[in-house]
Amino acid sequence: MLEIKNLSFDVVDDNNEKDILKDVNLKFEDGKIYVITGPNGSGKSTLVKIIMGIVKASSGKILLNGEDITSKQIYERARLGIGYAFQQPVTFKGLKVKDLLNISSGKNNDFNSLCDYLSMVGLCAKDYINRPLDDKLSGGELKRIELAMVLSRKAKLNIFDEPEAGIDLWSFDNLTNIFKNLKDTTTIIVSHQAKILEIADVVILLKNGRVEKVGKYKELKPLIQTRTCGKLRGVNGQD
């Protein structure tokens, strides 16, 4: 279980202190899918970056299975079983796709294993395992490869920051199936997309850096629609 206790984060902008997150308290149980949503600027991405250790909280605690990990570095949290997929995938010059998957899984995978990971994200292993991770790959391809990397780690807790970004040519059904098939793990997703919100066991609505409501999507849907300019956009920008 992951616990967030009295978490706050503030920055100084033009000599003025600005609160990004204020006294956030949350619990993430094992084996469930959580989707964090809310208006732009509500602190969603900041919250998951703090969980991963990319950003340090101003105050509060983070507990993983009862262990205080608040002061732990990114690599220490990764060793404890936390995986993270960025909103904008990072690139690794000098590596091939197969190298990245081998490093992330901690072993030399055979072709069939590499094929399994890549096929889960809609890519053919024959076409990609020897591709360099460079600017010749599109943003959508890099996004899918990063998803495959996270899957290969088989982490206990996976964080996805707006995973739908850059995969407009790929079926949302495939993306949601990935999340539904992540068994025995805790999955935390930052998203506005209705199809992703629909598969959540728990939806967390943030507003102005605070937790406004936690519950089932059906319960929160009217509130989400009200808070997001009267619309909750679907896959193609439709209601």
C-alpha positions in Angstrom: 0.0 0.0 0.0 1.1 3.5 -0.8 0.1 6.3 1.6 0.4 10.0 1.1 0.2 12.0 4.4 -0.2 15.8 4.7 1.7 16.3 1.5 2.3 19.9 0.3 4.5 21.4 -2.4 5.1 25.1 -3.0 7.3 27.2 -5.3 8.5 30.8 -5.2 7.5 32.8 -8.2 8.5 36.5 -8.5 9.2 36.5 -4.7 5.7 35.2 -4.0 5.1 31.7 -2.6 2.7 29.7 -4.6 1.0 26.5 -3.3 0.9 23.7 -5.9 -0.3 21.0 -3.6 -1.9 21.6 -0.2 -2.2 19.0 2.6 -2.9 16.0 0.3 -3.9 12.7 2.0 -4.4 9.6 0.0 -4.2 5.8 0.2 -3.5 3.5 -2.8 -4.3 -0.1 -2.2 -2.6 -3.0 -3.9 -4.1 -4.4 -7.0 -6.3 -1.4 -7.9 -6.4 1.1 -10.7 -6.4 4.8 -9.6 -7.0 7.7 -12.0 -6.0 11.2 -11.0 -7.9 13.9 -12.8 -8.8 17.5 -12.6 -8.4 20.9 -14.3 -5.1 22.0 -15.7 -2.8 23.3 -13.0 -4.5 21.3 -10.3 -1.2 19.5 -9.3 -1.8 16.1 -10.9 1.6 15.7 -12.6 3.4 17.3 -9.6 1.8 14.7 -7.3 3.0 11.7 -9.2 6.4 13.2 -9.7 6.7 13.6 -6.0 5.7 9.9 -5.5 8.5 8.9 -7.9 11.0 11.2 -6.3 11.5 13.4 -9.4 10.2 16.4 -7.3 10.7 16.8 -3.6 7.7 17.7 -1.4 7.9 20.8 0.7 6.3 18.9 3.6 4.5 15.6 4.4 5.3 11.9 4.1 5.2 9.1 1.6 4.9 5.6 2.9 5.3 2.4 0.8 4.1 -0.7 2.7 4.7 1.2 5.9 8.2 2.3 5.0 8.9 6.0 4.9 10.3 6.7 1.4 10.0 10.5 1.6 13.7 11.1 1.5 14.6 8.3 -0.9 16.1 9.0 -4.3 14.5 8.0 -7.6 16.7 4.9 -8.1 15.9 3.8 -4.5 12.2 4.0 -5.1 12.6 2.1 -8.4 14.4 -0.7 -6.5 11.5 -0.8 -4.1 9.2 -1.5 -7.1 7.9 1.8 -8.4 7.7 2.3 -12.2 7.1 5.5 -14.0 6.1 6.5 -17.5 6.6 10.2 -18.4 4.1 12.4 -20.2 6.8 13.1 -22.7 9.1 10.0 -23.1 12.8 10.4 -22.5 15.3 9.2 -25.1 18.5 7.2 -24.5 21.1 7.8 -27.2 23.3 4.9 -28.0 20.8 2.3 -27.0 18.5 0.1 -29.1 15.0 -0.8 -28.1 16.1 -4.3 -27.0 18.8 -2.8 -24.8 16.3 -0.6 -23.1 13.9 -3.5 -22.4 16.7 -5.7 -21.2 17.9 -3.0 -18.8 14.4 -2.3 -17.5 13.6 -6.0 -16.9 17.0 -6.7 -15.4 17.8 -9.6 -17.7 18.6 -10.6 -21.3 15.2 -11.3 -22.8 14.8 -13.8 -25.7 13.0 -12.8 -28.8 9.7 -14.2 -27.7 9.8 -12.2 -24.5 10.7 -9.0 -26.3 7.9 -9.8 -28.8 5.4 -10.1 -25.9 6.3 -6.7 -24.4 6.2 -4.9 -27.7 3.1 -6.5 -29.0 1.2 -5.4 -25.9 1.8 -1.8 -27.0 1.0 -2.5 -30.7 4.6 -2.8 -32.1 6.1 -5.6 -34.0 9.4 -6.9 -32.4 10.9 -7.7 -35.8 10.6 -4.1 -36.8 11.7 -2.5 -33.5 14.1 -4.6 -31.3 17.1 -3.4 -33.2 15.9 0.2 -33.8 18.1 2.9 -32.1 16.4 5.1 -29.6 16.9 8.3 -31.6 15.0 11.1 -33.2 14.0 8.9 -36.1 11.4 7.4 -33.9 8.1 9.3 -33.7 6.7 10.6 -30.5 4.0 7.9 -30.6 6.6 5.2 -31.1 8.7 6.4 -28.2 5.6 6.6 -26.1 4.7 2.9 -26.8 8.3 1.8 -26.3 8.3 3.6 -22.9 5.1 1.7 -22.0 6.7 -1.6 -23.0 9.7 -0.6 -20.8 7.5 -0.1 -17.8 5.6 -3.4 -18.4 8.9 -5.3 -18.7 10.0 -4.1 -15.2 7.0 -5.8 -13.6 6.9 -3.2 -10.9 4.6 -3.4 -7.9 3.4 0.1 -8.4 3.2 1.7 -11.9 2.6 5.4 -12.6 1.5 6.7 -16.0 1.4 10.4 -16.6 -1.2 11.0 -19.4 -0.3 7.8 -21.2 -2.7 8.6 -24.1 -0.5 11.4 -25.3 1.0 10.7 -28.7 -0.9 7.4 -29.4 -3.7 8.8 -31.5 -3.2 6.2 -34.2 -3.4 3.3 -31.7 -6.6 1.9 -30.3 -7.6 3.2 -26.8 -9.1 -0.2 -26.2 -5.5 -1.7 -26.4 -4.2 1.0 -24.0 -7.0 0.4 -21.4 -6.5 -3.4 -21.8 -2.9 -2.9 -20.7 -4.0 -1.3 -17.5 -6.7 -3.9 -16.8 -4.2 -6.7 -17.3 -1.6 -5.3 -14.9 -2.6 -7.9 -12.2 -1.3 -7.8 -8.7 0.0 -4.3 -9.1 -1.1 -0.9 -8.1 -1.7 1.4 -11.1 -1.8 5.2 -10.9 -2.8 7.1 -14.0 -3.0 10.8 -14.6 -5.7 11.3 -17.3 -8.6 13.4 -18.6 -9.8 10.7 -20.9 -13.3 9.2 -20.3 -12.3 5.7 -21.4 -9.5 5.6 -18.9 -11.6 7.1 -16.2 -14.2 4.4 -16.8 -11.8 1.5 -16.0 -10.7 3.0 -12.7 -11.5 1.4 -9.4 -11.0 4.8 -7.8 -11.0 8.3 -9.3 -9.2 11.1 -7.5 -10.3 14.6 -8.4 -7.8 17.4 -7.7 -8.7 21.1 -7.7 -6.3 23.9 -6.9 -3.8 21.5 -5.3 -6.3 19.8 -3.0 -8.2 16.6 -3.1 -11.7 17.6 -3.9 -13.3 14.2 -4.1 -12.4 10.5 -4.2 -14.8 7.8 -5.4 -16.2 5.9 -8.4 -16.2 7.5 -11.8 -20.0 7.4 -12.0 -20.3 9.3 -8.7 -17.7 11.9 -9.7 -18.7 12.3 -13.4 -21.1 15.3 -12.9 -18.5 17.1 -10.7 -15.7 16.4 -13.2 -17.8 17.7 -16.1 -18.5 20.9 -14.1 -14.9 21.4 -13.2 -13.5 20.9 -16.7 -15.1 23.7 -18.7 -18.4 21.9 -18.9 -16.9 19.0 -20.9 -15.3 15.7 -20.2 -13.5 15.0 -23.5 -13.5 11.5 -25.0 -10.9 9.9 -27.2 -11.5 12.2 -30.2 -12.5 15.2 -28.2 -16.1 14.2 -28.1 -18.3 14.2 -25.1 
